[in-house]
Amino acid sequence: MTQTLPEKVTIAVRAEVRRQGVTQRWIGEQLGLSQPQIWERLHGEIEWRMSELERLAAALQVPVTKFLPVVAA
C-alpha cells in the first residue's frame, strides 16, 4: 500500500521526535497546542499544518525539509 504525503510527513516527524527524545508535552509548548492535539498529529488523526512543521523544525533545530519527503515526478 502506498503511503499518502501526510502519512509520510507524520512518519518523518515521529522519527525525529523519537531521535531527539522530546515529549508530546514539550512539542505542545513549542507549538501552542495541547498534548492531545499533538497526539492526534503524531498518530495521523489530524494532518500537520505547514506553519506547525516550520515551528517544530525551528524548535528541534532541524531544517523543515527533514519532515518533507522527496516526491518523484
PDB file of N, CA, C and O in Angstrom:
ATOM      1  N   MET A   1       0.832  -1.178   0.000  1.00  0.00           N
ATOM      2  CA  MET A   1       0.000   0.000   0.000  1.00  0.00           C
ATOM      3  C   MET A   1       0.880   1.247   0.000  1.00  0.00           C
ATOM      4  O   MET A   1       1.837   1.336   0.769  1.00  0.00           O
ATOM      5  N   THR A   2       0.562   2.185  -0.843  1.00  0.00           N
ATOM      6  CA  THR A   2       1.322   3.425  -0.948  1.00  0.00           C
ATOM      7  C   THR A   2       0.882   4.402   0.129  1.00  0.00           C
ATOM      8  O   THR A   2      -0.313   4.589   0.362  1.00  0.00           O
ATOM      9  N   GLN A   3       1.853   5.021   0.783  1.00  0.00           N
ATOM     10  CA  GLN A   3       1.539   5.997   1.818  1.00  0.00           C
ATOM     11  C   GLN A   3       1.234   7.343   1.179  1.00  0.00           C
ATOM     12  O   GLN A   3       1.816   7.706   0.157  1.00  0.00           O
ATOM     13  N   THR A   4       0.313   8.077   1.797  1.00  0.00           N
ATOM     14  CA  THR A   4      -0.004   9.417   1.338  1.00  0.00           C
ATOM     15  C   THR A   4       1.081  10.381   1.813  1.00  0.00           C
ATOM     16  O   THR A   4       1.875  10.051   2.695  1.00  0.00           O
ATOM     17  N   LEU A   5       1.107  11.553   1.230  1.00  0.00           N
ATOM     18  CA  LEU A   5       2.073  12.562   1.650  1.00  0.00           C
ATOM     19  C   LEU A   5       1.900  12.917   3.129  1.00  0.00           C
ATOM     20  O   LEU A   5       2.897  12.981   3.848  1.00  0.00           O
ATOM     21  N   PRO A   6       0.665  13.152   3.618  1.00  0.00           N
ATOM     22  CA  PRO A   6       0.526  13.427   5.055  1.00  0.00           C
ATOM     23  C   PRO A   6       1.031  12.283   5.941  1.00  0.00           C
ATOM     24  O   PRO A   6       1.584  12.534   7.011  1.00  0.00           O
ATOM     25  N   GLU A   7       0.850  11.051   5.515  1.00  0.00           N
ATOM     26  CA  GLU A   7       1.364   9.913   6.286  1.00  0.00           C
ATOM     27  C   GLU A   7       2.886   9.925   6.312  1.00  0.00           C
ATOM     28  O   GLU A   7       3.489   9.656   7.350  1.00  0.00           O
ATOM     29  N   LYS A   8       3.502  10.230   5.193  1.00  0.00           N
ATOM     30  CA  LYS A   8       4.967  10.296   5.134  1.00  0.00           C
ATOM     31  C   LYS A   8       5.501  11.401   6.035  1.00  0.00           C
ATOM     32  O   LYS A   8       6.513  11.223   6.712  1.00  0.00           O
ATOM     33  N   VAL A   9       4.820  12.543   6.041  1.00  0.00           N
ATOM     34  CA  VAL A   9       5.231  13.658   6.897  1.00  0.00           C
ATOM     35  C   VAL A   9       5.137  13.237   8.361  1.00  0.00           C
ATOM     36  O   VAL A   9       6.060  13.479   9.138  1.00  0.00           O
ATOM     37  N   THR A  10       4.039  12.617   8.734  1.00  0.00           N
ATOM     38  CA  THR A  10       3.849  12.178  10.117  1.00  0.00           C
ATOM     39  C   THR A  10       4.930  11.182  10.533  1.00  0.00           C
ATOM     40  O   THR A  10       5.456  11.267  11.643  1.00  0.00           O
ATOM     41  N   ILE A  11       5.259  10.256   9.665  1.00  0.00           N
ATOM     42  CA  ILE A  11       6.312   9.276   9.960  1.00  0.00           C
ATOM     43  C   ILE A  11       7.647   9.977  10.174  1.00  0.00           C
ATOM     44  O   ILE A  11       8.397   9.623  11.083  1.00  0.00           O
ATOM     45  N   ALA A  12       7.945  10.967   9.342  1.00  0.00           N
ATOM     46  CA  ALA A  12       9.207  11.705   9.470  1.00  0.00           C
ATOM     47  C   ALA A  12       9.249  12.502  10.764  1.00  0.00           C
ATOM     48  O   ALA A  12      10.280  12.547  11.436  1.00  0.00           O
ATOM     49  N   VAL A  13       8.136  13.130  11.116  1.00  0.00           N
ATOM     50  CA  VAL A  13       8.079  13.891  12.371  1.00  0.00           C
ATOM     51  C   VAL A  13       8.269  12.948  13.554  1.00  0.00           C
ATOM     52  O   VAL A  13       9.057  13.231  14.457  1.00  0.00           O
ATOM     53  N   ARG A  14       7.553  11.836  13.548  1.00  0.00           N
ATOM     54  CA  ARG A  14       7.670  10.883  14.660  1.00  0.00           C
ATOM     55  C   ARG A  14       9.105  10.369  14.805  1.00  0.00           C
ATOM     56  O   ARG A  14       9.597  10.213  15.923  1.00  0.00           O
ATOM     57  N   ALA A  15       9.762  10.110  13.700  1.00  0.00           N
ATOM     58  CA  ALA A  15      11.142   9.616  13.754  1.00  0.00           C
ATOM     59  C   ALA A  15      12.069  10.650  14.388  1.00  0.00           C
ATOM     60  O   ALA A  15      12.914  10.304  15.214  1.00  0.00           O
ATOM     61  N   GLU A  16      11.913  11.906  14.007  1.00  0.00           N
ATOM     62  CA  GLU A  16      12.786  12.948  14.563  1.00  0.00           C
ATOM     63  C   GLU A  16      12.470  13.196  16.038  1.00  0.00           C
ATOM     64  O   GLU A  16      13.379  13.408  16.841  1.00  0.00           O
ATOM     65  N   VAL A  17      11.207  13.170  16.389  1.00  0.00           N
ATOM     66  CA  VAL A  17      10.809  13.338  17.789  1.00  0.00           C
ATOM     67  C   VAL A  17      11.417  12.224  18.647  1.00  0.00           C
ATOM     68  O   VAL A  17      11.935  12.480  19.734  1.00  0.00           O
ATOM     69  N   ARG A  18      11.349  10.995  18.150  1.00  0.00           N
ATOM     70  CA  ARG A  18      11.963   9.864  18.878  1.00  0.00           C
ATOM     71  C   ARG A  18      13.470  10.041  18.959  1.00  0.00           C
ATOM     72  O   ARG A  18      14.069   9.829  20.013  1.00  0.00           O
ATOM     73  N   ARG A  19      14.082  10.428  17.848  1.00  0.00           N
ATOM     74  CA  ARG A  19      15.538  10.585  17.817  1.00  0.00           C
ATOM     75  C   ARG A  19      15.999  11.600  18.859  1.00  0.00           C
ATOM     76  O   ARG A  19      17.010  11.400  19.531  1.00  0.00           O
ATOM     77  N   GLN A  20      15.249  12.684  18.982  1.00  0.00           N
ATOM     78  CA  GLN A  20      15.647  13.734  19.918  1.00  0.00           C
ATOM     79  C   GLN A  20      15.122  13.501  21.334  1.00  0.00           C
ATOM     80  O   GLN A  20      15.549  14.175  22.271  1.00  0.00           O
ATOM     81  N   GLY A  21      14.206  12.559  21.493  1.00  0.00           N
ATOM     82  CA  GLY A  21      13.706  12.222  22.817  1.00  0.00           C
ATOM     83  C   GLY A  21      12.836  13.282  23.472  1.00  0.00           C
ATOM     84  O   GLY A  21      12.807  13.392  24.698  1.00  0.00           O
ATOM     85  N   VAL A  22      12.130  14.059  22.666  1.00  0.00           N
ATOM     86  CA  VAL A  22      11.266  15.085  23.232  1.00  0.00           C
ATOM     87  C   VAL A  22       9.865  14.521  23.479  1.00  0.00           C
ATOM     88  O   VAL A  22       9.457  13.544  22.851  1.00  0.00           O
ATOM     89  N   THR A  23       9.150  15.141  24.388  1.00  0.00           N
ATOM     90  CA  THR A  23       7.822  14.664  24.752  1.00  0.00           C
ATOM     91  C   THR A  23       6.739  15.401  23.967  1.00  0.00           C
ATOM     92  O   THR A  23       6.968  16.465  23.393  1.00  0.00           O
ATOM     93  N   GLN A  24       5.558  14.797  23.963  1.00  0.00           N
ATOM     94  CA  GLN A  24       4.410  15.453  23.333  1.00  0.00           C
ATOM     95  C   GLN A  24       4.101  16.764  24.052  1.00  0.00           C
ATOM     96  O   GLN A  24       3.718  17.750  23.422  1.00  0.00           O
ATOM     97  N   ARG A  25       4.266  16.767  25.341  1.00  0.00           N
ATOM     98  CA  ARG A  25       4.029  17.998  26.113  1.00  0.00           C
ATOM     99  C   ARG A  25       4.983  19.102  25.665  1.00  0.00           C
ATOM    100  O   ARG A  25       4.565  20.243  25.472  1.00  0.00           O
ATOM    101  N   TRP A  26       6.261  18.768  25.500  1.00  0.00           N
ATOM    102  CA  TRP A  26       7.251  19.752  25.060  1.00  0.00           C
ATOM    103  C   TRP A  26       6.884  20.284  23.677  1.00  0.00           C
ATOM    104  O   TRP A  26       6.932  21.491  23.441  1.00  0.00           O
ATOM    105  N   ILE A  27       6.521  19.388  22.770  1.00  0.00           N
ATOM    106  CA  ILE A  27       6.130  19.815  21.423  1.00  0.00           C
ATOM    107  C   ILE A  27       4.944  20.766  21.513  1.00  0.00           C
ATOM    108  O   ILE A  27       4.922  21.809  20.859  1.00  0.00           O
ATOM    109  N   GLY A  28       3.956  20.396  22.331  1.00  0.00           N
ATOM    110  CA  GLY A  28       2.787  21.251  22.506  1.00  0.00           C
ATOM    111  C   GLY A  28       3.146  22.638  22.998  1.00  0.00           C
ATOM    112  O   GLY A  28       2.586  23.632  22.538  1.00  0.00           O
ATOM    113  N   GLU A  29       4.077  22.705  23.930  1.00  0.00           N
ATOM    114  CA  GLU A  29       4.530  24.003  24.442  1.00  0.00           C
ATOM    115  C   GLU A  29       5.176  24.827  23.338  1.00  0.00           C
ATOM    116  O   GLU A  29       4.975  26.040  23.268  1.00  0.00           O
ATOM    117  N   GLN A  30       5.941  24.184  22.487  1.00  0.00           N
ATOM    118  CA  GLN A  30       6.614  24.895  21.401  1.00  0.00           C
ATOM    119  C   GLN A  30       5.618  25.407  20.361  1.00  0.00           C
ATOM    120  O   GLN A  30       5.817  26.466  19.764  1.00  0.00           O
ATOM    121  N   LEU A  31       4.551  24.647  20.153  1.00  0.00           N
ATOM    122  CA  LEU A  31       3.594  24.976  19.093  1.00  0.00           C
ATOM    123  C   LEU A  31       2.337  25.675  19.599  1.00  0.00           C
ATOM    124  O   LEU A  31       1.506  26.111  18.801  1.00  0.00           O
ATOM    125  N   GLY A  32       2.193  25.784  20.909  1.00  0.00           N
ATOM    126  CA  GLY A  32       0.987  26.396  21.460  1.00  0.00           C
ATOM    127  C   GLY A  32      -0.232  25.504  21.318  1.00  0.00           C
ATOM    128  O   GLY A  32      -1.354  25.988  21.167  1.00  0.00           O
ATOM    129  N   LEU A  33      -0.004  24.191  21.368  1.00  0.00           N
ATOM    130  CA  LEU A  33      -1.079  23.209  21.260  1.00  0.00           C
ATOM    131  C   LEU A  33      -1.082  22.327  22.499  1.00  0.00           C
ATOM    132  O   LEU A  33      -0.078  22.231  23.206  1.00  0.00           O
ATOM    133  N   SER A  34      -2.216  21.686  22.759  1.00  0.00           N
ATOM    134  CA  SER A  34      -2.304  20.778  23.901  1.00  0.00           C
ATOM    135  C   SER A  34      -1.647  19.440  23.568  1.00  0.00           C
ATOM    136  O   SER A  34      -1.437  19.112  22.400  1.00  0.00           O
ATOM    137  N   GLN A  35      -1.327  18.679  24.604  1.00  0.00           N
ATOM    138  CA  GLN A  35      -0.752  17.352  24.384  1.00  0.00           C
ATOM    139  C   GLN A  35      -1.695  16.476  23.570  1.00  0.00           C
ATOM    140  O   GLN A  35      -1.229  15.772  22.673  1.00  0.00           O
ATOM    141  N   PRO A  36      -3.016  16.485  23.842  1.00  0.00           N
ATOM    142  CA  PRO A  36      -3.898  15.678  22.992  1.00  0.00           C
ATOM    143  C   PRO A  36      -3.884  16.101  21.518  1.00  0.00           C
ATOM    144  O   PRO A  36      -3.996  15.254  20.631  1.00  0.00           O
ATOM    145  N   GLN A  37      -3.749  17.390  21.256  1.00  0.00           N
ATOM    146  CA  GLN A  37      -3.661  17.851  19.863  1.00  0.00           C
ATOM    147  C   GLN A  37      -2.378  17.344  19.203  1.00  0.00           C
ATOM    148  O   GLN A  37      -2.386  17.008  18.019  1.00  0.00           O
ATOM    149  N   ILE A  38      -1.293  17.287  19.945  1.00  0.00           N
ATOM    150  CA  ILE A  38      -0.037  16.753  19.413  1.00  0.00           C
ATOM    151  C   ILE A  38      -0.190  15.256  19.159  1.00  0.00           C
ATOM    152  O   ILE A  38       0.258  14.755  18.128  1.00  0.00           O
ATOM    153  N   TRP A  39      -0.821  14.539  20.092  1.00  0.00           N
ATOM    154  CA  TRP A  39      -1.047  13.103  19.905  1.00  0.00           C
ATOM    155  C   TRP A  39      -1.804  12.860  18.606  1.00  0.00           C
ATOM    156  O   TRP A  39      -1.444  11.972  17.834  1.00  0.00           O
ATOM    157  N   GLU A  40      -2.836  13.632  18.364  1.00  0.00           N
ATOM    158  CA  GLU A  40      -3.633  13.456  17.142  1.00  0.00           C
ATOM    159  C   GLU A  40      -2.780  13.630  15.893  1.00  0.00           C
ATOM    160  O   GLU A  40      -2.963  12.908  14.913  1.00  0.00           O
ATOM    161  N   ARG A  41      -1.861  14.569  15.918  1.00  0.00           N
ATOM    162  CA  ARG A  41      -0.982  14.796  14.761  1.00  0.00           C
ATOM    163  C   ARG A  41       0.039  13.664  14.628  1.00  0.00           C
ATOM    164  O   ARG A  41       0.295  13.181  13.524  1.00  0.00           O
ATOM    165  N   LEU A  42       0.615  13.247  15.744  1.00  0.00           N
ATOM    166  CA  LEU A  42       1.631  12.196  15.697  1.00  0.00           C
ATOM    167  C   LEU A  42       1.058  10.832  15.328  1.00  0.00           C
ATOM    168  O   LEU A  42       1.797   9.930  14.935  1.00  0.00           O
ATOM    169  N   HIS A  43      -0.245  10.683  15.453  1.00  0.00           N
ATOM    170  CA  HIS A  43      -0.897   9.420  15.105  1.00  0.00           C
ATOM    171  C   HIS A  43      -1.748   9.526  13.848  1.00  0.00           C
ATOM    172  O   HIS A  43      -2.544   8.633  13.557  1.00  0.00           O
ATOM    173  N   GLY A  44      -1.584  10.612  13.105  1.00  0.00           N
ATOM    174  CA  GLY A  44      -2.241  10.742  11.821  1.00  0.00           C
ATOM    175  C   GLY A  44      -3.726  11.046  11.872  1.00  0.00           C
ATOM    176  O   GLY A  44      -4.408  10.958  10.851  1.00  0.00           O
ATOM    177  N   GLU A  45      -4.239  11.400  13.037  1.00  0.00           N
ATOM    178  CA  GLU A  45      -5.655  11.740  13.147  1.00  0.00           C
ATOM    179  C   GLU A  45      -5.940  13.108  12.533  1.00  0.00           C
ATOM    180  O   GLU A  45      -7.004  13.333  11.955  1.00  0.00           O
ATOM    181  N   ILE A  46      -4.977  14.013  12.665  1.00  0.00           N
ATOM    182  CA  ILE A  46      -5.063  15.364  12.104  1.00  0.00           C
ATOM    183  C   ILE A  46      -3.765  15.618  11.339  1.00  0.00           C
ATOM    184  O   ILE A  46      -2.680  15.293  11.820  1.00  0.00           O
ATOM    185  N   GLU A  47      -3.883  16.199  10.149  1.00  0.00           N
ATOM    186  CA  GLU A  47      -2.693  16.497   9.350  1.00  0.00           C
ATOM    187  C   GLU A  47      -1.952  17.703   9.930  1.00  0.00           C
ATOM    188  O   GLU A  47      -2.554  18.626  10.478  1.00  0.00           O
ATOM    189  N   TRP A  48      -0.640  17.661   9.791  1.00  0.00           N
ATOM    190  CA  TRP A  48       0.203  18.773  10.215  1.00  0.00           C
ATOM    191  C   TRP A  48      -0.006  19.955   9.276  1.00  0.00           C
ATOM    192  O   TRP A  48      -0.133  19.775   8.065  1.00  0.00           O
ATOM    193  N   ARG A  49      -0.041  21.150   9.828  1.00  0.00           N
ATOM    194  CA  ARG A  49      -0.046  22.378   9.033  1.00  0.00           C
ATOM    195  C   ARG A  49       1.406  22.742   8.762  1.00  0.00           C
ATOM    196  O   ARG A  49       2.298  22.445   9.557  1.00  0.00           O
ATOM    197  N   MET A  50       1.622  23.387   7.633  1.00  0.00           N
ATOM    198  CA  MET A  50       2.992  23.779   7.287  1.00  0.00           C
ATOM    199  C   MET A  50       3.573  24.703   8.357  1.00  0.00           C
ATOM    200  O   MET A  50       4.750  24.586   8.697  1.00  0.00           O
ATOM    201  N   SER A  51       2.770  25.610   8.884  1.00  0.00           N
ATOM    202  CA  SER A  51       3.260  26.529   9.924  1.00  0.00           C
ATOM    203  C   SER A  51       3.693  25.763  11.176  1.00  0.00           C
ATOM    204  O   SER A  51       4.657  26.149  11.836  1.00  0.00           O
ATOM    205  N   GLU A  52       2.988  24.684  11.503  1.00  0.00           N
ATOM    206  CA  GLU A  52       3.371  23.862  12.658  1.00  0.00           C
ATOM    207  C   GLU A  52       4.687  23.149  12.392  1.00  0.00           C
ATOM    208  O   GLU A  52       5.546  23.065  13.269  1.00  0.00           O
ATOM    209  N   LEU A  53       4.839  22.639  11.178  1.00  0.00           N
ATOM    210  CA  LEU A  53       6.093  21.965  10.828  1.00  0.00           C
ATOM    211  C   LEU A  53       7.263  22.931  10.882  1.00  0.00           C
ATOM    212  O   LEU A  53       8.350  22.566  11.330  1.00  0.00           O
ATOM    213  N   GLU A  54       7.050  24.162  10.428  1.00  0.00           N
ATOM    214  CA  GLU A  54       8.116  25.164  10.461  1.00  0.00           C
ATOM    215  C   GLU A  54       8.518  25.486  11.894  1.00  0.00           C
ATOM    216  O   GLU A  54       9.707  25.573  12.201  1.00  0.00           O
ATOM    217  N   ARG A  55       7.538  25.663  12.771  1.00  0.00           N
ATOM    218  CA  ARG A  55       7.842  25.969  14.180  1.00  0.00           C
ATOM    219  C   ARG A  55       8.494  24.777  14.875  1.00  0.00           C
ATOM    220  O   ARG A  55       9.413  24.945  15.676  1.00  0.00           O
ATOM    221  N   LEU A  56       8.019  23.581  14.566  1.00  0.00           N
ATOM    222  CA  LEU A  56       8.607  22.387  15.174  1.00  0.00           C
ATOM    223  C   LEU A  56      10.051  22.201  14.715  1.00  0.00           C
ATOM    224  O   LEU A  56      10.928  21.887  15.519  1.00  0.00           O
ATOM    225  N   ALA A  57      10.288  22.393  13.442  1.00  0.00           N
ATOM    226  CA  ALA A  57      11.656  22.269  12.920  1.00  0.00           C
ATOM    227  C   ALA A  57      12.592  23.268  13.609  1.00  0.00           C
ATOM    228  O   ALA A  57      13.717  22.924  13.973  1.00  0.00           O
ATOM    229  N   ALA A  58      12.121  24.497  13.783  1.00  0.00           N
ATOM    230  CA  ALA A  58      12.947  25.514  14.453  1.00  0.00           C
ATOM    231  C   ALA A  58      13.229  25.101  15.896  1.00  0.00           C
ATOM    232  O   ALA A  58      14.355  25.241  16.373  1.00  0.00           O
ATOM    233  N   ALA A  59      12.214  24.596  16.589  1.00  0.00           N
ATOM    234  CA  ALA A  59      12.394  24.178  17.984  1.00  0.00           C
ATOM    235  C   ALA A  59      13.359  22.999  18.101  1.00  0.00           C
ATOM    236  O   ALA A  59      14.134  22.913  19.054  1.00  0.00           O
ATOM    237  N   LEU A  60      13.303  22.098  17.127  1.00  0.00           N
ATOM    238  CA  LEU A  60      14.186  20.921  17.134  1.00  0.00           C
ATOM    239  C   LEU A  60      15.544  21.206  16.494  1.00  0.00           C
ATOM    240  O   LEU A  60      16.441  20.363  16.512  1.00  0.00           O
ATOM    241  N   GLN A  61      15.680  22.396  15.934  1.00  0.00           N
ATOM    242  CA  GLN A  61      16.910  22.829  15.268  1.00  0.00           C
ATOM    243  C   GLN A  61      17.280  21.912  14.110  1.00  0.00           C
ATOM    244  O   GLN A  61      18.423  21.473  13.976  1.00  0.00           O
ATOM    245  N   VAL A  62      16.277  21.636  13.277  1.00  0.00           N
ATOM    246  CA  VAL A  62      16.487  20.871  12.050  1.00  0.00           C
ATOM    247  C   VAL A  62      15.819  21.634  10.906  1.00  0.00           C
ATOM    248  O   VAL A  62      14.911  22.428  11.149  1.00  0.00           O
ATOM    249  N   PRO A  63      16.246  21.410   9.677  1.00  0.00           N
ATOM    250  CA  PRO A  63      15.547  22.055   8.562  1.00  0.00           C
ATOM    251  C   PRO A  63      14.160  21.451   8.395  1.00  0.00           C
ATOM    252  O   PRO A  63      13.963  20.254   8.609  1.00  0.00           O
ATOM    253  N   VAL A  64      13.205  22.283   8.014  1.00  0.00           N
ATOM    254  CA  VAL A  64      11.836  21.791   7.826  1.00  0.00           C
ATOM    255  C   VAL A  64      11.780  20.706   6.761  1.00  0.00           C
ATOM    256  O   VAL A  64      10.875  19.871   6.776  1.00  0.00           O
ATOM    257  N   THR A  65      12.732  20.707   5.840  1.00  0.00           N
ATOM    258  CA  THR A  65      12.769  19.681   4.801  1.00  0.00           C
ATOM    259  C   THR A  65      12.973  18.282   5.374  1.00  0.00           C
ATOM    260  O   THR A  65      12.717  17.288   4.695  1.00  0.00           O
ATOM    261  N   LYS A  66      13.431  18.205   6.612  1.00  0.00           N
ATOM    262  CA  LYS A  66      13.589  16.908   7.285  1.00  0.00           C
ATOM    263  C   LYS A  66      12.245  16.187   7.384  1.00  0.00           C
ATOM    264  O   LYS A  66      12.193  14.958   7.438  1.00  0.00           O
ATOM    265  N   PHE A  67      11.155  16.965   7.406  1.00  0.00           N
ATOM    266  CA  PHE A  67       9.814  16.402   7.529  1.00  0.00           C
ATOM    267  C   PHE A  67       9.104  16.222   6.190  1.00  0.00           C
ATOM    268  O   PHE A  67       8.027  15.630   6.125  1.00  0.00           O
ATOM    269  N   LEU A  68       9.708  16.730   5.133  1.00  0.00           N
ATOM    270  CA  LEU A  68       9.059  16.724   3.820  1.00  0.00           C
ATOM    271  C   LEU A  68       9.750  15.732   2.903  1.00  0.00           C
ATOM    272  O   LEU A  68      10.871  15.972   2.455  1.00  0.00           O
ATOM    273  N   PRO A  69       9.092  14.626   2.625  1.00  0.00           N
ATOM    274  CA  PRO A  69       9.719  13.607   1.785  1.00  0.00           C
ATOM    275  C   PRO A  69       9.892  14.089   0.352  1.00  0.00           C
ATOM    276  O   PRO A  69       9.120  14.908  -0.146  1.00  0.00           O
ATOM    277  N   VAL A  70      10.894  13.575  -0.279  1.00  0.00           N
ATOM    278  CA  VAL A  70      11.104  13.856  -1.704  1.00  0.00           C
ATOM    279  C   VAL A  70      10.035  13.109  -2.482  1.00  0.00           C
ATOM    280  O   VAL A  70       9.846  11.907  -2.300  1.00  0.00           O
ATOM    281  N   VAL A  71       9.347  13.821  -3.338  1.00  0.00           N
ATOM    282  CA  VAL A  71       8.289  13.231  -4.131  1.00  0.00           C
ATOM    283  C   VAL A  71       8.759  13.151  -5.572  1.00  0.00           C
ATOM    284  O   VAL A  71       9.074  14.169  -6.187  1.00  0.00           O
ATOM    285  N   ALA A  72       8.803  11.954  -6.103  1.00  0.00           N
ATOM    286  CA  ALA A  72       9.241  11.772  -7.502  1.00  0.00           C
ATOM    287  C   ALA A  72       8.153  12.281  -8.438  1.00  0.00           C
ATOM    288  O   ALA A  72       6.960  12.130  -8.176  1.00  0.00           O
ATOM    289  N   ALA A  73       8.589  12.883  -9.527  1.00  0.00           N
ATOM    290  CA  ALA A  73       7.622  13.413 -10.501  1.00  0.00           C
ATOM    291  C   ALA A  73       7.056  12.297 -11.359  1.00  0.00           C
ATOM    292  O   ALA A  73       6.227  12.551 -12.234  1.00  0.00           O
TER     293      ALA A  73
END
